[in-house]
Amino acid sequence: MICEHGNTSPCVECDIEPLRAENEKLRKDAERYRWLRDGNNEKESEAVHIAVNFYGFEWDEMIDIAMQEAQP
Ligand SMILES: [Zn+2]
């Protein structure tokens, strides 16, 4: 069997792909956490606003939007 990378098993790239995906997911969560943590150093920040006014299941989406808006 030849994989999408044109290799026969075992393929290092096939092994690495799920790890890359997991790494990306973990990185994203870590960025959100640091953004929330640092934002809570101030009383009137977007991070505090989100933490106080939104349910937890909404946080990922709200934080992503706020982080994007904060970029120049
Ligand atoms: Zn492969």
N, CA, C, O and the ligand as a Tripos MOL2 file, in Angstrom:
@<TRIPOS>MOLECULE
protein
  289   287    73     0     0
PROTEIN
NO_CHARGES

@<TRIPOS>ATOM
      1 N           0.8360   -1.2170    0.0000 N.3       1 MET1
      2 CA          0.0000    0.0000    0.0000 C.3       1 MET1
      3 C           0.8660    1.2600    0.0000 C.2       1 MET1
      4 O           1.8240    1.3800    0.7630 O.2       1 MET1
      5 N           0.5040    2.1790   -0.8650 N.am      2 ILE2
      6 CA          1.2430    3.4350   -0.9300 C.3       2 ILE2
      7 C           0.3720    4.5430   -0.3360 C.2       2 ILE2
      8 O          -0.7940    4.7020   -0.6990 O.2       2 ILE2
      9 N           0.9630    5.2990    0.5780 N.am      3 CYS3
     10 CA          0.1920    6.3460    1.2600 C.3       3 CYS3
     11 C           0.1640    7.6120    0.4170 C.2       3 CYS3
     12 O           0.7440    7.6790   -0.6670 O.2       3 CYS3
     13 N          -0.5410    8.6310    0.9560 N.am      4 GLU4
     14 CA         -0.6970    9.8960    0.2380 C.3       4 GLU4
     15 C           0.6390   10.6110   -0.0070 C.2       4 GLU4
     16 O           0.7240   11.4940   -0.8610 O.2       4 GLU4
     17 N           1.6800   10.2280    0.7430 N.am      5 HIS5
     18 CA          2.9970   10.8370    0.5540 C.3       5 HIS5
     19 C           3.8230   10.0760   -0.4800 C.2       5 HIS5
     20 O           4.9670   10.4330   -0.7630 O.2       5 HIS5
     21 N           3.2270    9.0200   -1.0410 N.am      6 GLY6
     22 CA          3.9230    8.2250   -2.0360 C.3       6 GLY6
     23 C           4.8850    7.2220   -1.4280 C.2       6 GLY6
     24 O           5.7370    6.6820   -2.1330 O.2       6 GLY6
     25 N           4.7670    6.9630   -0.1490 N.am      7 ASN7
     26 CA          5.6500    6.0120    0.5300 C.3       7 ASN7
     27 C           4.9250    4.7090    0.8340 C.2       7 ASN7
     28 O           3.7030    4.6720    0.9770 O.2       7 ASN7
     29 N           5.7050    3.6510    0.9270 N.am      8 THR8
     30 CA          5.1300    2.4200    1.4420 C.3       8 THR8
     31 C           5.3200    2.4290    2.9580 C.2       8 THR8
     32 O           6.2130    3.0900    3.4870 O.2       8 THR8
     33 N           4.4640    1.6840    3.6320 N.am      9 SER9
     34 CA          4.5230    1.6290    5.0930 C.3       9 SER9
     35 C           5.8640    1.0400    5.5650 C.2       9 SER9
     36 O           6.3260    0.1020    4.9170 O.2       9 SER9
     37 N           6.5070    1.4890    6.5960 N.am     10 PRO10
     38 CA          6.0810    2.6240    7.4290 C.3      10 PRO10
     39 C           6.5040    3.9660    6.8190 C.2      10 PRO10
     40 O           7.5570    4.0730    6.1910 O.2      10 PRO10
     41 N           5.6510    4.9940    7.0190 N.am     11 CYS11
     42 CA          5.9540    6.3340    6.5030 C.3      11 CYS11
     43 C           6.0840    7.2900    7.6870 C.2      11 CYS11
     44 O           5.1620    7.4290    8.4910 O.2      11 CYS11
     45 N           7.2180    7.9330    7.7820 N.am     12 VAL12
     46 CA          7.4580    8.8540    8.8980 C.3      12 VAL12
     47 C           6.4530   10.0020    8.8700 C.2      12 VAL12
     48 O           5.9590   10.4240    9.9160 O.2      12 VAL12
     49 N           6.1520   10.5050    7.6790 N.am     13 GLU13
     50 CA          5.2160   11.6330    7.5780 C.3      13 GLU13
     51 C           3.8200   11.2480    8.0650 C.2      13 GLU13
     52 O           3.1390   12.0400    8.7170 O.2      13 GLU13
     53 N           3.4010   10.0200    7.7410 N.am     14 CYS14
     54 CA          2.1080    9.5430    8.2470 C.3      14 CYS14
     55 C           2.1150    9.4540    9.7690 C.2      14 CYS14
     56 O           1.1070    9.7340   10.4180 O.2      14 CYS14
     57 N           3.2430    9.0670   10.3270 N.am     15 ASP15
     58 CA          3.3500    8.9800   11.7850 C.3      15 ASP15
     59 C           3.3220   10.3650   12.4250 C.2      15 ASP15
     60 O           2.7580   10.5520   13.5030 O.2      15 ASP15
     61 N           3.9360   11.3300   11.7460 N.am     16 ILE16
     62 CA          4.0830   12.6650   12.3250 C.3      16 ILE16
     63 C           2.8040   13.4940   12.2300 C.2      16 ILE16
     64 O           2.5470   14.3310   13.0960 O.2      16 ILE16
     65 N           2.0090   13.2760   11.2020 N.am     17 GLU17
     66 CA          0.8360   14.1200   10.9720 C.3      17 GLU17
     67 C          -0.1120   14.2530   12.1680 C.2      17 GLU17
     68 O          -0.4720   15.3720   12.5310 O.2      17 GLU17
     69 N          -0.5260   13.1400   12.7920 N.am     18 PRO18
     70 CA         -1.4050   13.2990   13.9560 C.3      18 PRO18
     71 C          -0.7380   14.0520   15.1060 C.2      18 PRO18
     72 O          -1.4020   14.7480   15.8750 O.2      18 PRO18
     73 N           0.5810   13.9040   15.2130 N.am     19 LEU19
     74 CA          1.3010   14.6270   16.2720 C.3      19 LEU19
     75 C           1.3240   16.1220   15.9770 C.2      19 LEU19
     76 O           1.2010   16.9480   16.8820 O.2      19 LEU19
     77 N           1.4820   16.4570   14.7060 N.am     20 ARG20
     78 CA          1.4240   17.8720   14.2960 C.3      20 ARG20
     79 C           0.0680   18.4700   14.6370 C.2      20 ARG20
     80 O          -0.0300   19.5750   15.1700 O.2      20 ARG20
     81 N          -0.9740   17.7110   14.3170 N.am     21 ALA21
     82 CA         -2.3390   18.1890   14.5730 C.3      21 ALA21
     83 C          -2.5560   18.3820   16.0750 C.2      21 ALA21
     84 O          -3.1340   19.3790   16.5080 O.2      21 ALA21
     85 N          -2.0870   17.4210   16.8530 N.am     22 GLU22
     86 CA         -2.2320   17.5330   18.3020 C.3      22 GLU22
     87 C          -1.4260   18.7170   18.8210 C.2      22 GLU22
     88 O          -1.8990   19.4800   19.6630 O.2      22 GLU22
     89 N          -0.2130   18.8630   18.3170 N.am     23 ASN23
     90 CA          0.6470   19.9700   18.7200 C.3      23 ASN23
     91 C          -0.0330   21.3210   18.4600 C.2      23 ASN23
     92 O           0.0140   22.2270   19.2910 O.2      23 ASN23
     93 N          -0.6630   21.4290   17.2930 N.am     24 GLU24
     94 CA         -1.3340   22.6710   16.9160 C.3      24 GLU24
     95 C          -2.4880   22.9710   17.8750 C.2      24 GLU24
     96 O          -2.6970   24.1120   18.2860 O.2      24 GLU24
     97 N          -3.2350   21.9060   18.2220 N.am     25 LYS25
     98 CA         -4.3680   22.0540   19.1340 C.3      25 LYS25
     99 C          -3.8850   22.5000   20.5170 C.2      25 LYS25
    100 O          -4.4700   23.3880   21.1360 O.2      25 LYS25
    101 N          -2.8190   21.8740   20.9810 N.am     26 LEU26
    102 CA         -2.2800   22.2150   22.3050 C.3      26 LEU26
    103 C          -1.7240   23.6390   22.3120 C.2      26 LEU26
    104 O          -1.9040   24.3820   23.2760 O.2      26 LEU26
    105 N          -1.0440   24.0080   21.2180 N.am     27 ARG27
    106 CA         -0.4930   25.3530   21.1190 C.3      27 ARG27
    107 C          -1.6090   26.3900   21.2130 C.2      27 ARG27
    108 O          -1.4840   27.4020   21.9020 O.2      27 ARG27
    109 N          -2.7010   26.1140   20.5030 N.am     28 LYS28
    110 CA         -3.8340   27.0430   20.4850 C.3      28 LYS28
    111 C          -4.4060   27.2210   21.9040 C.2      28 LYS28
    112 O          -4.6520   28.3420   22.3480 O.2      28 LYS28
    113 N          -4.6080   26.1090   22.5950 N.am     29 ASP29
    114 CA         -5.1320   26.1860   23.9600 C.3      29 ASP29
    115 C          -4.1670   26.9310   24.8850 C.2      29 ASP29
    116 O          -4.6010   27.7030   25.7410 O.2      29 ASP29
    117 N          -2.8760   26.7060   24.7180 N.am     30 ALA30
    118 CA         -1.8800   27.3810   25.5530 C.3      30 ALA30
    119 C          -1.8990   28.8870   25.2900 C.2      30 ALA30
    120 O          -1.7630   29.6860   26.2160 O.2      30 ALA30
    121 N          -2.0670   29.2650   24.0280 N.am     31 GLU31
    122 CA         -2.1270   30.6860   23.6890 C.3      31 GLU31
    123 C          -3.3510   31.3500   24.3170 C.2      31 GLU31
    124 O          -3.2850   32.4640   24.8350 O.2      31 GLU31
    125 N          -4.4820   30.6190   24.2510 N.am     32 ARG32
    126 CA         -5.7140   31.1570   24.8630 C.3      32 ARG32
    127 C          -5.5250   31.3220   26.3780 C.2      32 ARG32
    128 O          -5.9170   32.3320   26.9620 O.2      32 ARG32
    129 N          -4.9210   30.3180   26.9870 N.am     33 TYR33
    130 CA         -4.7030   30.3810   28.4270 C.3      33 TYR33
    131 C          -3.8410   31.5880   28.7910 C.2      33 TYR33
    132 O          -4.1870   32.3350   29.7060 O.2      33 TYR33
    133 N          -2.7290   31.7870   28.0920 N.am     34 ARG34
    134 CA         -1.8360   32.9120   28.4140 C.3      34 ARG34
    135 C          -2.5200   34.2470   28.1730 C.2      34 ARG34
    136 O          -2.3190   35.2080   28.9150 O.2      34 ARG34
    137 N          -3.3390   34.2910   27.1120 N.am     35 TRP35
    138 CA         -4.0620   35.5200   26.8060 C.3      35 TRP35
    139 C          -5.0350   35.8460   27.9410 C.2      35 TRP35
    140 O          -5.1170   36.9970   28.3690 O.2      35 TRP35
    141 N          -5.7750   34.8400   28.4360 N.am     36 LEU36
    142 CA         -6.6970   35.0330   29.5520 C.3      36 LEU36
    143 C          -5.9590   35.4280   30.8180 C.2      36 LEU36
    144 O          -6.3540   36.3560   31.5240 O.2      36 LEU36
    145 N          -4.8780   34.7050   31.0940 N.am     37 ARG37
    146 CA         -4.0930   34.9590   32.3060 C.3      37 ARG37
    147 C          -3.5340   36.3790   32.3020 C.2      37 ARG37
    148 O          -3.6920   37.1180   33.2730 O.2      37 ARG37
    149 N          -2.8770   36.7570   31.1980 N.am     38 ASP38
    150 CA         -2.2620   38.0850   31.1290 C.3      38 ASP38
    151 C          -3.3260   39.1810   31.1370 C.2      38 ASP38
    152 O          -3.1270   40.2460   31.7210 O.2      38 ASP38
    153 N          -4.4600   38.9090   30.4800 N.am     39 GLY39
    154 CA         -5.5430   39.8910   30.4260 C.3      39 GLY39
    155 C          -6.1320   40.1500   31.8010 C.2      39 GLY39
    156 O          -6.6450   41.2360   32.0730 O.2      39 GLY39
    157 N          -6.0550   39.1440   32.6680 N.am     40 ASN40
    158 CA         -6.6160   39.3000   34.0060 C.3      40 ASN40
    159 C          -5.7010   40.0500   34.9620 C.2      40 ASN40
    160 O          -5.9830   40.1400   36.1570 O.2      40 ASN40
    161 N          -4.6050   40.5890   34.4370 N.am     41 ASN41
    162 CA         -3.7770   41.4940   35.2260 C.3      41 ASN41
    163 C          -4.4090   42.8850   35.2890 C.2      41 ASN41
    164 O          -4.0390   43.7130   36.1210 O.2      41 ASN41
    165 N          -5.3680   43.1240   34.3930 N.am     42 GLU42
    166 CA         -6.0690   44.4050   34.4010 C.3      42 GLU42
    167 C          -7.5340   44.1580   34.7070 C.2      42 GLU42
    168 O          -8.0780   43.1020   34.3830 O.2      42 GLU42
    169 N          -8.1720   45.1470   35.3400 N.am     43 LYS43
    170 CA         -9.5700   44.9640   35.7240 C.3      43 LYS43
    171 C         -10.5230   45.1130   34.5440 C.2      43 LYS43
    172 O         -11.5450   44.4290   34.4790 O.2      43 LYS43
    173 N         -10.1950   45.9950   33.6230 N.am     44 GLU44
    174 CA        -11.1340   46.2390   32.5360 C.3      44 GLU44
    175 C         -10.5400   45.8300   31.2020 C.2      44 GLU44
    176 O         -10.3320   46.6600   30.3170 O.2      44 GLU44
    177 N         -10.2760   44.5670   31.0740 N.am     45 SER45
    178 CA         -9.7350   44.0580   29.8240 C.3      45 SER45
    179 C         -10.7680   43.1850   29.1280 C.2      45 SER45
    180 O         -11.7660   42.7690   29.7160 O.2      45 SER45
    181 N         -10.4940   42.9230   27.8560 N.am     46 GLU46
    182 CA        -11.3680   42.0360   27.0900 C.3      46 GLU46
    183 C         -11.3810   40.6340   27.7170 C.2      46 GLU46
    184 O         -12.4060   39.9530   27.7090 O.2      46 GLU46
    185 N         -10.2440   40.2190   28.2540 N.am     47 ALA47
    186 CA        -10.1510   38.8930   28.8700 C.3      47 ALA47
    187 C         -11.0860   38.7850   30.0740 C.2      47 ALA47
    188 O         -11.7650   37.7720   30.2390 O.2      47 ALA47
    189 N         -11.1260   39.8090   30.9060 N.am     48 VAL48
    190 CA        -12.0190   39.8110   32.0680 C.3      48 VAL48
    191 C         -13.4740   39.8310   31.6040 C.2      48 VAL48
    192 O         -14.3250   39.1310   32.1520 O.2      48 VAL48
    193 N         -13.7440   40.6460   30.5840 N.am     49 HIS49
    194 CA        -15.0920   40.7460   30.0380 C.3      49 HIS49
    195 C         -15.5930   39.3690   29.5990 C.2      49 HIS49
    196 O         -16.7170   38.9780   29.9140 O.2      49 HIS49
    197 N         -14.7540   38.6450   28.8740 N.am     50 ILE50
    198 CA        -15.1390   37.3150   28.3790 C.3      50 ILE50
    199 C         -15.3230   36.3490   29.5490 C.2      50 ILE50
    200 O         -16.2970   35.5980   29.5960 O.2      50 ILE50
    201 N         -14.3890   36.3730   30.4830 N.am     51 ALA51
    202 CA        -14.4470   35.4300   31.6090 C.3      51 ALA51
    203 C         -15.7120   35.6360   32.4400 C.2      51 ALA51
    204 O         -16.2860   34.6760   32.9530 O.2      51 ALA51
    205 N         -16.1430   36.8960   32.5710 N.am     52 VAL52
    206 CA        -17.2880   37.2080   33.4290 C.3      52 VAL52
    207 C         -18.6240   37.0080   32.6980 C.2      52 VAL52
    208 O         -19.6060   36.5750   33.3010 O.2      52 VAL52
    209 N         -18.6530   37.3220   31.4160 N.am     53 ASN53
    210 CA        -19.9330   37.3910   30.7060 C.3      53 ASN53
    211 C         -20.2820   36.2090   29.8170 C.2      53 ASN53
    212 O         -21.3950   36.1400   29.2940 O.2      53 ASN53
    213 N         -19.3620   35.2850   29.6370 N.am     54 PHE54
    214 CA        -19.6570   34.1680   28.7450 C.3      54 PHE54
    215 C         -19.5060   32.8360   29.4680 C.2      54 PHE54
    216 O         -18.7120   32.6920   30.3980 O.2      54 PHE54
    217 N         -20.2970   31.8620   29.0080 N.am     55 TYR55
    218 CA        -20.1490   30.4980   29.5080 C.3      55 TYR55
    219 C         -18.8310   29.9120   29.0050 C.2      55 TYR55
    220 O         -18.2960   30.3380   27.9810 O.2      55 TYR55
    221 N         -18.3290   28.9410   29.7350 N.am     56 GLY56
    222 CA        -17.0590   28.3150   29.3740 C.3      56 GLY56
    223 C         -17.0390   27.7390   27.9760 C.2      56 GLY56
    224 O         -16.0270   27.8250   27.2800 O.2      56 GLY56
    225 N         -18.1600   27.1450   27.5530 N.am     57 PHE57
    226 CA        -18.1690   26.5290   26.2230 C.3      57 PHE57
    227 C         -18.0540   27.5620   25.1150 C.2      57 PHE57
    228 O         -17.7820   27.2100   23.9670 O.2      57 PHE57
    229 N         -18.2580   28.8400   25.4460 N.am     58 GLU58
    230 CA        -18.1440   29.9040   24.4460 C.3      58 GLU58
    231 C         -16.7410   30.5170   24.4040 C.2      58 GLU58
    232 O         -16.4200   31.2840   23.4970 O.2      58 GLU58
    233 N         -15.9250   30.1800   25.3730 N.am     59 TRP59
    234 CA        -14.6400   30.8690   25.5250 C.3      59 TRP59
    235 C         -13.7190   30.7470   24.3210 C.2      59 TRP59
    236 O         -13.1930   31.7470   23.8310 O.2      59 TRP59
    237 N         -13.5220   29.5130   23.8400 N.am     60 ASP60
    238 CA        -12.5890   29.3200   22.7240 C.3      60 ASP60
    239 C         -12.9040   30.2800   21.5800 C.2      60 ASP60
    240 O         -12.0290   30.9760   21.0640 O.2      60 ASP60
    241 N         -14.1840   30.2940   21.2010 N.am     61 GLU61
    242 CA        -14.5870   31.1230   20.0760 C.3      61 GLU61
    243 C         -14.3940   32.6110   20.3860 C.2      61 GLU61
    244 O         -13.8550   33.3530   19.5640 O.2      61 GLU61
    245 N         -14.8350   33.0470   21.5710 N.am     62 MET62
    246 CA        -14.7420   34.4590   21.9360 C.3      62 MET62
    247 C         -13.2810   34.9100   22.0690 C.2      62 MET62
    248 O         -12.9140   36.0090   21.6530 O.2      62 MET62
    249 N         -12.4740   34.0500   22.6480 N.am     63 ILE63
    250 CA        -11.0550   34.3850   22.8250 C.3      63 ILE63
    251 C         -10.3550   34.4900   21.4630 C.2      63 ILE63
    252 O          -9.5580   35.3990   21.2300 O.2      63 ILE63
    253 N         -10.6690   33.5370   20.5670 N.am     64 ASP64
    254 CA        -10.0660   33.5820   19.2350 C.3      64 ASP64
    255 C         -10.4120   34.8800   18.5210 C.2      64 ASP64
    256 O          -9.5560   35.4970   17.8870 O.2      64 ASP64
    257 N         -11.6780   35.2930   18.6290 N.am     65 ILE65
    258 CA        -12.1090   36.5400   17.9900 C.3      65 ILE65
    259 C         -11.3630   37.7270   18.6010 C.2      65 ILE65
    260 O         -10.8450   38.5800   17.8800 O.2      65 ILE65
    261 N         -11.3120   37.7750   19.9290 N.am     66 ALA66
    262 CA        -10.6550   38.8900   20.6230 C.3      66 ALA66
    263 C          -9.1550   38.9380   20.2900 C.2      66 ALA66
    264 O          -8.5880   40.0150   20.1020 O.2      66 ALA66
    265 N          -8.5250   37.7600   20.2190 N.am     67 MET67
    266 CA         -7.1000   37.7280   19.9030 C.3      67 MET67
    267 C          -6.8490   38.2270   18.4840 C.2      67 MET67
    268 O          -5.8730   38.9300   18.2270 O.2      67 MET67
    269 N          -7.7300   37.8600   17.5790 N.am     68 GLN68
    270 CA         -7.5690   38.3070   16.1890 C.3      68 GLN68
    271 C          -7.7660   39.8160   16.0710 C.2      68 GLN68
    272 O          -7.0430   40.4940   15.3410 O.2      68 GLN68
    273 N          -8.7640   40.3330   16.8070 N.am     69 GLU69
    274 CA         -9.0400   41.7630   16.7540 C.3      69 GLU69
    275 C          -7.8870   42.5670   17.3470 C.2      69 GLU69
    276 O          -7.6500   43.7080   16.9520 O.2      69 GLU69
    277 N          -7.1780   41.9710   18.2900 N.am     70 ALA70
    278 CA         -6.0760   42.6700   18.9580 C.3      70 ALA70
    279 C          -4.8490   42.7720   18.0630 C.2      70 ALA70
    280 O          -3.9490   43.5730   18.3170 O.2      70 ALA70
    281 N          -4.8190   41.9440   16.9990 N.am     71 GLN71
    282 CA         -3.6470   41.9860   16.1210 C.3      71 GLN71
    283 C          -3.6890   43.2310   15.2360 C.2      71 GLN71
    284 O          -4.7580   43.6330   14.7760 O.2      71 GLN71
    285 N          -2.5290   43.8390   15.0010 N.am     72 PRO72
    286 CA         -2.4710   45.0660   14.2050 C.3      72 PRO72
    287 C          -2.8640   44.8590   12.7280 C.2      72 PRO72
    288 O          -2.8580   45.8110   11.9470 O.2      72 PRO72
    289 ZN          2.6910    8.8400    4.3780 Zn       73 ZN73
@<TRIPOS>BOND
     1     1     2 1
     2     2     3 1
     3     3     4 2
     4     3     5 am
     5     5     6 1
     6     6     7 1
     7     7     8 2
     8     7     9 am
     9     9    10 1
    10    10    11 1
    11    11    12 2
    12    11    13 am
    13    13    14 1
    14    14    15 1
    15    15    16 2
    16    15    17 am
    17    17    18 1
    18    18    19 1
    19    19    20 2
    20    19    21 am
    21    21    22 1
    22    22    23 1
    23    23    24 2
    24    23    25 am
    25    25    26 1
    26    26    27 1
    27    27    28 2
    28    27    29 am
    29    29    30 1
    30    30    31 1
    31    31    32 2
    32    31    33 am
    33    33    34 1
    34    34    35 1
    35    35    36 2
    36    35    37 am
    37    37    38 1
    38    38    39 1
    39    39    40 2
    40    39    41 am
    41    41    42 1
    42    42    43 1
    43    43    44 2
    44    43    45 am
    45    45    46 1
    46    46    47 1
    47    47    48 2
    48    47    49 am
    49    49    50 1
    50    50    51 1
    51    51    52 2
    52    51    53 am
    53    53    54 1
    54    54    55 1
    55    55    56 2
    56    55    57 am
    57    57    58 1
    58    58    59 1
    59    59    60 2
    60    59    61 am
    61    61    62 1
    62    62    63 1
    63    63    64 2
    64    63    65 am
    65    65    66 1
    66    66    67 1
    67    67    68 2
    68    67    69 am
    69    69    70 1
    70    70    71 1
    71    71    72 2
    72    71    73 am
    73    73    74 1
    74    74    75 1
    75    75    76 2
    76    75    77 am
    77    77    78 1
    78    78    79 1
    79    79    80 2
    80    79    81 am
    81    81    82 1
    82    82    83 1
    83    83    84 2
    84    83    85 am
    85    85    86 1
    86    86    87 1
    87    87    88 2
    88    87    89 am
    89    89    90 1
    90    90    91 1
    91    91    92 2
    92    91    93 am
    93    93    94 1
    94    94    95 1
    95    95    96 2
    96    95    97 am
    97    97    98 1
    98    98    99 1
    99    99   100 2
   100    99   101 am
   101   101   102 1
   102   102   103 1
   103   103   104 2
   104   103   105 am
   105   105   106 1
   106   106   107 1
   107   107   108 2
   108   107   109 am
   109   109   110 1
   110   110   111 1
   111   111   112 2
   112   111   113 am
   113   113   114 1
   114   114   115 1
   115   115   116 2
   116   115   117 am
   117   117   118 1
   118   118   119 1
   119   119   120 2
   120   119   121 am
   121   121   122 1
   122   122   123 1
   123   123   124 2
   124   123   125 am
   125   125   126 1
   126   126   127 1
   127   127   128 2
   128   127   129 am
   129   129   130 1
   130   130   131 1
   131   131   132 2
   132   131   133 am
   133   133   134 1
   134   134   135 1
   135   135   136 2
   136   135   137 am
   137   137   138 1
   138   138   139 1
   139   139   140 2
   140   139   141 am
   141   141   142 1
   142   142   143 1
   143   143   144 2
   144   143   145 am
   145   145   146 1
   146   146   147 1
   147   147   148 2
   148   147   149 am
   149   149   150 1
   150   150   151 1
   151   151   152 2
   152   151   153 am
   153   153   154 1
   154   154   155 1
   155   155   156 2
   156   155   157 am
   157   157   158 1
   158   158   159 1
   159   159   160 2
   160   159   161 am
   161   161   162 1
   162   162   163 1
   163   163   164 2
   164   163   165 am
   165   165   166 1
   166   166   167 1
   167   167   168 2
   168   167   169 am
   169   169   170 1
   170   170   171 1
   171   171   172 2
   172   171   173 am
   173   173   174 1
   174   174   175 1
   175   175   176 2
   176   175   177 am
   177   177   178 1
   178   178   179 1
   179   179   180 2
   180   179   181 am
   181   181   182 1
   182   182   183 1
   183   183   184 2
   184   183   185 am
   185   185   186 1
   186   186   187 1
   187   187   188 2
   188   187   189 am
   189   189   190 1
   190   190   191 1
   191   191   192 2
   192   191   193 am
   193   193   194 1
   194   194   195 1
   195   195   196 2
   196   195   197 am
   197   197   198 1
   198   198   199 1
   199   199   200 2
   200   199   201 am
   201   201   202 1
   202   202   203 1
   203   203   204 2
   204   203   205 am
   205   205   206 1
   206   206   207 1
   207   207   208 2
   208   207   209 am
   209   209   210 1
   210   210   211 1
   211   211   212 2
   212   211   213 am
   213   213   214 1
   214   214   215 1
   215   215   216 2
   216   215   217 am
   217   217   218 1
   218   218   219 1
   219   219   220 2
   220   219   221 am
   221   221   222 1
   222   222   223 1
   223   223   224 2
   224   223   225 am
   225   225   226 1
   226   226   227 1
   227   227   228 2
   228   227   229 am
   229   229   230 1
   230   230   231 1
   231   231   232 2
   232   231   233 am
   233   233   234 1
   234   234   235 1
   235   235   236 2
   236   235   237 am
   237   237   238 1
   238   238   239 1
   239   239   240 2
   240   239   241 am
   241   241   242 1
   242   242   243 1
   243   243   244 2
   244   243   245 am
   245   245   246 1
   246   246   247 1
   247   247   248 2
   248   247   249 am
   249   249   250 1
   250   250   251 1
   251   251   252 2
   252   251   253 am
   253   253   254 1
   254   254   255 1
   255   255   256 2
   256   255   257 am
   257   257   258 1
   258   258   259 1
   259   259   260 2
   260   259   261 am
   261   261   262 1
   262   262   263 1
   263   263   264 2
   264   263   265 am
   265   265   266 1
   266   266   267 1
   267   267   268 2
   268   267   269 am
   269   269   270 1
   270   270   271 1
   271   271   272 2
   272   271   273 am
   273   273   274 1
   274   274   275 1
   275   275   276 2
   276   275   277 am
   277   277   278 1
   278   278   279 1
   279   279   280 2
   280   279   281 am
   281   281   282 1
   282   282   283 1
   283   283   284 2
   284   283   285 am
   285   285   286 1
   286   286   287 1
   287   287   288 2
@<TRIPOS>SUBSTRUCTURE
     1 MET1         2 RESIDUE 1 A MET
     2 ILE2         6 RESIDUE 1 A ILE
     3 CYS3        10 RESIDUE 1 A CYS
     4 GLU4        14 RESIDUE 1 A GLU
     5 HIS5        18 RESIDUE 1 A HIS
     6 GLY6        22 RESIDUE 1 A GLY
     7 ASN7        26 RESIDUE 1 A ASN
     8 THR8        30 RESIDUE 1 A THR
     9 SER9        34 RESIDUE 1 A SER
    10 PRO10       38 RESIDUE 1 A PRO
    11 CYS11       42 RESIDUE 1 A CYS
    12 VAL12       46 RESIDUE 1 A VAL
    13 GLU13       50 RESIDUE 1 A GLU
    14 CYS14       54 RESIDUE 1 A CYS
    15 ASP15       58 RESIDUE 1 A ASP
    16 ILE16       62 RESIDUE 1 A ILE
    17 GLU17       66 RESIDUE 1 A GLU
    18 PRO18       70 RESIDUE 1 A PRO
    19 LEU19       74 RESIDUE 1 A LEU
    20 ARG20       78 RESIDUE 1 A ARG
    21 ALA21       82 RESIDUE 1 A ALA
    22 GLU22       86 RESIDUE 1 A GLU
    23 ASN23       90 RESIDUE 1 A ASN
    24 GLU24       94 RESIDUE 1 A GLU
    25 LYS25       98 RESIDUE 1 A LYS
    26 LEU26      102 RESIDUE 1 A LEU
    27 ARG27      106 RESIDUE 1 A ARG
    28 LYS28      110 RESIDUE 1 A LYS
    29 ASP29      114 RESIDUE 1 A ASP
    30 ALA30      118 RESIDUE 1 A ALA
    31 GLU31      122 RESIDUE 1 A GLU
    32 ARG32      126 RESIDUE 1 A ARG
    33 TYR33      130 RESIDUE 1 A TYR
    34 ARG34      134 RESIDUE 1 A ARG
    35 TRP35      138 RESIDUE 1 A TRP
    36 LEU36      142 RESIDUE 1 A LEU
    37 ARG37      146 RESIDUE 1 A ARG
    38 ASP38      150 RESIDUE 1 A ASP
    39 GLY39      154 RESIDUE 1 A GLY
    40 ASN40      158 RESIDUE 1 A ASN
    41 ASN41      162 RESIDUE 1 A ASN
    42 GLU42      166 RESIDUE 1 A GLU
    43 LYS43      170 RESIDUE 1 A LYS
    44 GLU44      174 RESIDUE 1 A GLU
    45 SER45      178 RESIDUE 1 A SER
    46 GLU46      182 RESIDUE 1 A GLU
    47 ALA47      186 RESIDUE 1 A ALA
    48 VAL48      190 RESIDUE 1 A VAL
    49 HIS49      194 RESIDUE 1 A HIS
    50 ILE50      198 RESIDUE 1 A ILE
    51 ALA51      202 RESIDUE 1 A ALA
    52 VAL52      206 RESIDUE 1 A VAL
    53 ASN53      210 RESIDUE 1 A ASN
    54 PHE54      214 RESIDUE 1 A PHE
    55 TYR55      218 RESIDUE 1 A TYR
    56 GLY56      222 RESIDUE 1 A GLY
    57 PHE57      226 RESIDUE 1 A PHE
    58 GLU58      230 RESIDUE 1 A GLU
    59 TRP59      234 RESIDUE 1 A TRP
    60 ASP60      238 RESIDUE 1 A ASP
    61 GLU61      242 RESIDUE 1 A GLU
    62 MET62      246 RESIDUE 1 A MET
    63 ILE63      250 RESIDUE 1 A ILE
    64 ASP64      254 RESIDUE 1 A ASP
    65 ILE65      258 RESIDUE 1 A ILE
    66 ALA66      262 RESIDUE 1 A ALA
    67 MET67      266 RESIDUE 1 A MET
    68 GLN68      270 RESIDUE 1 A GLN
    69 GLU69      274 RESIDUE 1 A GLU
    70 ALA70      278 RESIDUE 1 A ALA
    71 GLN71      282 RESIDUE 1 A GLN
    72 PRO72      286 RESIDUE 1 A PRO
    73 ZN73       289 GROUP 0 **** ****
